[in-house]
Amino acid sequence: MLLFAFVALAGCGDHVGNAAAGHTATPSVRSTAATPIPWTSAPPVFASYAPPTVPPIPLGVPRCDPRALRADAGVFQGAMGAIVGSVYLVNDKAPCIVSGGFALRFVDARGVVVIEAAVGDASGGPGFPGWAVAGRARIQWDAFWCDAERPATAVEITYEGVVSRAHFDRAMWGGGACDAYSADRPTLPASRGRLSAWPFTAEITPPPTPAPLVPTLAAPSRVRAGEVLRFVVTLTNTSGHVVGFDPCPWYSEWLVGGPLPTDPPPSGLPAYKAEHYVGTARYAGQSKAAFSLNCSAISRLDAGASVELAMEIVAPADGVGEGTLRWEIAEPLSKQASARVSIDPR
């Protein structure tokens, strides 16, 4: 499943206007028409983006006593040669505010600092407002260091002059990115690396809600390269509420040919990395397009209802082999529908 970034949409051009003028089709059951709702070539229309604002610190909630807070080492994992994770300042008593600057240090088994960072009292934007109601005040970080002999075993958080320490659940080795940052490069001290941390934010809970509109595909099993493939998407509202199509949703579709061998690992890559190297996926031809739904024919979808939508895409001119057709509506956490389609050469 591809994860689309959330975009505020401005509507479907004339489609939304036509719907308001009298096209009031509002399917509440699976379409029983002889043909699905027709395809339209209307391109996506994006609304002007108003950036979110930083939420203000709530009134009436006292500041936390730093002596009453404890550190939680959280979780971490490797990511592209570095390490990423979250640590927490935890309050076990009545809710209170944690805000402002702090220092973060990773220390080894002797208590010697391996790597450290300081964060000021400025906000990091809506995603990292610089305050949280504790509970659990979250600090996200990423790091690497090039001393492969010194793993970090604990984290120290200094907040308002009080140091809280917590041990990681396992030793954290920071040498994974060092092959790309050799000692003769002046931009990075070989023994220290880098630790970056972001301002306080609340723990992410509850988990995000999946998109309510779920697609399925019905497509021919074969198409000739360069020709139009016509297929049907059944869109089902899996939520418990009505989903309106104003602004008009848009979608992406793409058709690829059969898979091709991936490139080998780059020369000079260390053996332990080359062993697990995964090259970029390559295909024998690819077509991709984005369009608006036909919002002049459908303006809403009731809870539990489905509607059939005619779709089309031009097969890649250089496509060949057993490929894949994919379709996804542009909503956060949307599900992707796919079908096998073989592309015959011209």
N, C-alpha and C positions, 0 to 999 in steps of 0.2 A: 504494500500500500504506500503510495506516495503521499507525503504530507504536504498540502498546499498552504502557503502563508495566507492568513486571513486578509481579505480585501473587502472594503466597503464598496458596494456596487451601485451604480447610478441608475440602472434601469435598462430597458431594452429598446431605447429609441422610440420608434413609432409603435412598437408592440405594446408597450404599457399604455400608451394613449388609446390605441384601438380597444384594448381590454376595457378601459374605463368608458369607452363610447358605446359599448353594448355587447362585446364578446365576453360573455360571462360563464363560459364553460368551466365548471368546477367539479371535475371527476371525483367521485367518492367511492367508486368501485373500479375493478379492472375494466379497461376500455372494452366495450362490446361493439365498437364501430368496425366496419369492414376493413378499414385501413387505419394505421396509427396516426396520431397527430403529425402533420407534415413537417419535414425538415425545413429550416430556414438558414440562410447563409449570413444572418446578421452577426457582425463581430461583437466580441465583448465590449461593454462600455463601462469604464471605471469612474467611480465618483471621486471628487476631490477628497484627499485624505486629511482629516483633522487629527493631528497627533494627540495621543492620550496625555492627560495631565497627571502629575504626581499626586497621589492621594494625600490629603492633609493628616497630620497626626490627630487621632481622635481626642476630643476633650473629655475630661473627667476620669481619665485613666492615669494613675500615678506612674512616675518613672521607677524602673527597677532599682533596687539596692544591689550594686554589683557584687557585694559579698554574698548575696543570696542566690547567685546564678552559678551554674555548673556547666562545664564543657561536655559536649558529646562529639566524639570523633567522627560520627557519621559514616559515610561510605565513599569509596573511591574506585576508579578503574582506569585502565590504560586507554589512550585515545590518540591515534596518529603520532606516536612517538613520545607523547607527553602523558601526564596523569591528570585526571579531572575528578572533582568530588565536591562534597558539601560537609561542613561542620556546623555545629549549633551551640548557641548559648541557651540553656534550658532553665526555665523558672518552674519550680514545683509548687508554688504557692498561688495566691490570687493573681489574676492577670495584671501585667504592668508593661510599661513601654521601655524597649531597648532602642536606642538611637544614637547617631553620632559616629565618631571615629573609633578605630580599634587597631591593634597590631596582631598579626598572625605569624606564628613561628612553627616550623617542623623541627623536632629535635631527635637526636639519636639515643641509643640506649644509655649513654653516659650523661644525657641531658644537655649535650652540646648542640648549638643551633646548626642545622644543616642548611636551611634556607628560610627567608622571612620576607614579610611585606607589611606595609602600613597603609591603611585606608583612612582618608580624612572624613570630615563630617558632611561633605557635600552629597547630595542625592545622585544616584546613578540613573535617574529617569524612572518612568512608570514601573518598569520591571524590577528595579532595585531602588526603592524609595529612600533607603537609609534608615528605616525604622521598622519595627515589628512589635506586635503585641505578644509577649512571651507568656505562656507556652514555650515555643521553640522558635528562636530567632535564627534564621538560616544565613550562612555565609558560603557562597559558591566560590570555588577557586580552580585554577589550573597551574601546573608546575612541571618543571623538569630540572635536573641538575646532573652534572657530568662526573661526579665522584661515585663511581659504581661500587666502592668499598664501604660506603656509609649509608645504610638505609635509615629512613626516618621511622621511629617507633611510636611517637606521640605528637600531639598538637598542643600548642599553648595559645590561648586567646587572652590578650591584655585589653581590658575594657574599663575605662575610668580608673586606671591605676591598679586594678585588681587582676591577677593572673590566674586563669583557670586552665587546668591541664587534663587531657584525656588520652588514653592509649588507643592506637589503631588496632583493629582486630588481627592484623598481620603486618609484617615488615613491609615498608614501602620503598621499593628500589627505584631510583630516579635516573638511571643511566640510559634509558631507552632512546633518547633523542641525541645522544652525544656524537654519533657518527656524522650527523649533519652539521655539528658545531665543533669543529676541531680546535685544538689549542692555539693554532696560529691565526685564528680569525679574531680580530680585535673587538668585535661587537659583543662577545660573550665570554666572561671569565670562565675558563674550563672547569674550575672546581666548584662554582656556585650555581650556575644556571639561572632560573627565573621562577618566581612565585607571583601570581596575580590573583587578587581577590576583589570581590565586588561588594558594594554597600549592603547593609542588612536588608533582608526581605523575609516575608512570612513563609513558613513551610507550605509547599504546594499540596493542598488538600481542600476539598475532595478532588479526585482525578478528573481531568477534562471529560466533557460529555461528547460521545461520538456524534457525527453529523446524522440528522434524522432521515435524509434521503438516501436510499440504498439501491444501486442499479444492478440489473442483470442483463446479459446480452443474448441475442439470437441472431447469428450471422451465418452466411453461406460458408462452406468449408473451403472454397477455392475462389481465387480471383486472378485475373491476368495483370501483370505488371503494367502500370500506367493507366489502368481502367478504374472506374468508380465502383467501390464496394458499398452496397446498400445493406443496412442492417437495422435491427429494432432494439431499442433500450426500453426495458420496463423499469420504471422508477417507482419505488414503494416508500411511503411515509411510515417509518417504523416507530415514530414517536407517539405520544399520547395526546398530541395537540395538532391543530391545523397549521400547515406550513404555507405561508403566502409567497407569491412570486413577484413581489414589488418591494425592492428592486428585483429585476429579472436575473435569475441565476445564469451562470455560464459554465462551460465545461471544456475539458481537453480530451482529445482522442488521438491515438497514434497507432500505426500499423508498421511492424518491422518484419523483415525477412528472416530466414534461418540464421542461427547463431554462427559466428565465425570464431576461429581460434583467437585467444587474447594474446597480447604482446608478452614476450618473456620479461623477467625481472631486469631492471636497468643494470648495466655493467658496473661492477664495483660495489654492489649492494652486499653487505655482510651475509654470510651463509645462513645465519639463524633468522634473518629477515627474508632472504630469498626463498627459503623453504616454505614460508607462509604467504608469499606474495600473491595477491589477486589482481590481475590486470583489469583494465576497463573493458566492460562488455562491448562487443562489436557485432553488428548484424549485416546481413546481405540486403541493404536498402532500408530506408526508414522514412515514413511520412508522419507529420504531426500537424494538428490544427486546433483552433479554439473558436467556439461560436457561442452565441446566446441560445437559450431555449426558446421555443416558439411561444412566447408569453402572450401573443394575441389570441391564442387558442386555449390557453390554460392559465388561470390566475391564482389558483390555490390547490392544495391537495389535502384532503381530510385525513385525520388520524387513521392509520391502517389501510388507507386506499392506495391503489396503484394506477399508473397511466402508462400507455405504450407510446413511444416517441420514435418516429422515423429518423434515421441517421444516415450519413454517408461520409466517405473519406476516399481520397484518391490514393490508390496503391502506389508505392514508390516505383518509379520508372526502372530503377536498377534492382528491384526486389526479386528474390528467388528463394525457394525453399519453404519448409514448414515454419511459419512465423506466428506472431501473436498480435491480436487486436486488443487494445485496452481503451477503457473509457472511464472518466472520473469527473464528477461535478466539483466545481471550485468552491469548496467549503472546508473549514478547519476539520481535521480528523475524518475526512470523507473516505468511504470505501471505494475500491476500484473493482470494476468488472472486466473480465477478460475472456477471450475465446481463441482457440487455435484456428488459424487461417493459412492455407498453403498458397504461396504466390507462384504462378507459372510465369516463366520468362516470356518476353514478347516474341 
